[in-house]
């Protein structure tokens, strides 16, 4: 096979692979948003078949040959082509090692397990989900034993979301956060707590939906390529950079919940909407890693969304729409309510300060599951124990405990640490951004056009051209969690008058 | 290949084919309901790829051999297996004849053309849709020239929705309706018209949505396997009998519009939900033909939904929800409003009596397009001319004219005559049903459980085991449009006091 033939083969491969991925993605989105309950079995069969085709495609001798040919001659290729081949070569080497039956069983399990999780959460019935969860961990571990036999399987899991991440690095990172954040929280707990009961009055869904549209306008998102839907657990998904979707969940007694879900998911969406055109429909299109992705979503959620400039910006809209609820709320008190820091039960609704501790619980549990120190049956009790230990809260039931997140039911094991790492990247990115623009002024203008443009120029457009570490260092230099802990200390000391 | 090997091959084929069909179906549904506008190009590429895979699958030498083996030995097979093979053999023979490039181009054209139609309708801009529409007719005709070279291409188009249907039969059928219905309409036009302005007051969408849910309850539909969505043009789709979906469109100034869309589409949905379990995931699952399908949907819409028993049943709900709008409306006047017969512009909102004349316009235009007597450019004017001639109405613009239906943009050419034929089947089915149950009493009970059970037993459960004509004759004997014209004459003579 010549290089030209191999390039043609590769082009054909990308077309079919994109089509299968696209179809499966739409089916997942449909399942999460509207599909009737009884459709799970049929969908599992279809997803199993499509995943089987994907597997055939990715492990075909022809594909192997074209990758080998191009990998050997990668120095002759353009930078984009070379990076593509490097990524594919690595993915291919891994995929080859997974037995096909294991791979299709895994796809079917994910789909079924997700449906069971939805029901289990609704019914607060961990027992019905437990066997699926155990199988999900077992199968994930088994897959890594094939793809990364030389690695610790949990390191392999971490790596699949953030290349280069290890348990050691995580242990150090969380230790650093614990040393700074836990004492900060203690000091805050000695002060008078902010009363945010206004945020828990009744906010009808229809008006919250209007509010979402207003937020999307502020984020300056192109509606031609974007929709917002409703699911149990908010997420972002994209099929091409021309079709990016977020979802939210409206709680009528918690205004900040959907507000910050929308801003968070819009951060993910903006990244996907603005990866380089030349990378579209290649494996390099889309965000490079989970931590970089979370650094963007949490940049919007916290550094932008929970800043005083932002709460001041959205205050008049809320004051008008919810005049009764907001009758005694001024701008400053709204800003403080939004930033009330208090250990709580639900990760996605946690405040900026205590958030990482929620992640730490999940990290410890994943590690223990992988080590075999515990099984799925132990998770509800271990969950309660660690929440008490790290956050000081009593978990009343599994719905508000181990069943709260969709990640494990979908097989996203090893994903959680990226959330904390992503949060920690933010303040360092802010520092660089502020050399060129004043973010508070940009926010006050009512449209994040210039902020978006800066992130597009420095991060988004590169897609997967660089590894996450290369990309971060290109923008910010070496990662140092001190920027993050300093940022939190400064912000919350001011708010609580420490 | 032995018979056993061929049966295994067939089973594998059905799995992959169902998976591809399922994925494509979900993508169409997604496109019609929620997908962002900018997603059309990416979706067209994916659908093109999936259709290409389907084509490869359906024309593979292995598949050919397994069908040939089984077709030769069909007398040795069970009735279900034999019917399956007969259907597949016929489909296979046709599919083989279509050049692959034509087939995939057609799939891509359908998808693009549908997106353009949506925009064209919105903007009332026929010119932007015209080239797509012309290509859609040309390509459809070209496909039939390959699959049915011996047939007149428009006969072939009619056949693909109703096996055995020809232009001659259609010409005769429409002639019969014209001779009875046109004079009936003339007599009605001499009487005082029913005032239905109440139905055109403001009916907020949120309350209409509640009303839809109430109607679905009356229809006794299992919600585990059913959802309702919103689209420009209402339709029904199904992926398995466990996942059946209808859509509607809410017009706030036309209460009856979504009401009868919902009842109509629920008729389609019930048929799909109740085909035999043993046919699930085979090519025999699902309704047998468009005319039989329409006979079910229009049975629910008209014979049930526009009966006095039904309008009496739903009257209290409407009186309560819309007390202001309904303040001067009694049951009898509501029944009459619902059955106001008057030539109008929009097919889907036409009354029971004039409906077939809308179909006749489309039939004549399709016939002329196929004959090459006219091109897409002529359609808007021809449409206006025929509406004046048959229905006596002036069509003010293309949005309310030739752009109103989605069928042509989706390639459903030759479909329309089934609507009229399906309507005409209804009264003959009613006659048989009423030998075993009193439909008016069943409706008055508030749940159509027994009516559904009768149709399931006599029609739905058979799926595609019999041809449409066999099935109809099994239930009703020979088709005779006189039952239909008699039914209309009796009903509308009473309403208008003729």
Interface residues (C-beta under 8 A of the other chain):
Chain A: X15 X16 X18 X19 X22 X23 X24 X26 X27 X29 X30 X33 X34 X35 X36 X37 X38 X39 X41 X42 X43 X45 X46 X48 X49 X50 X53 X206 X222 X223 X224 X225 X226 X227 X229 X239 X240 X242 X243 X244 X245
Chain B: X15 X16 X18 X19 X22 X23 X24 X26 X27 X29 X30 X33 X34 X35 X36 X37 X38 X39 X41 X42 X43 X45 X46 X48 X49 X50 X53 X206 X222 X223 X224 X225 X226 X227 X229 X239 X240 X242 X243 X244 X245
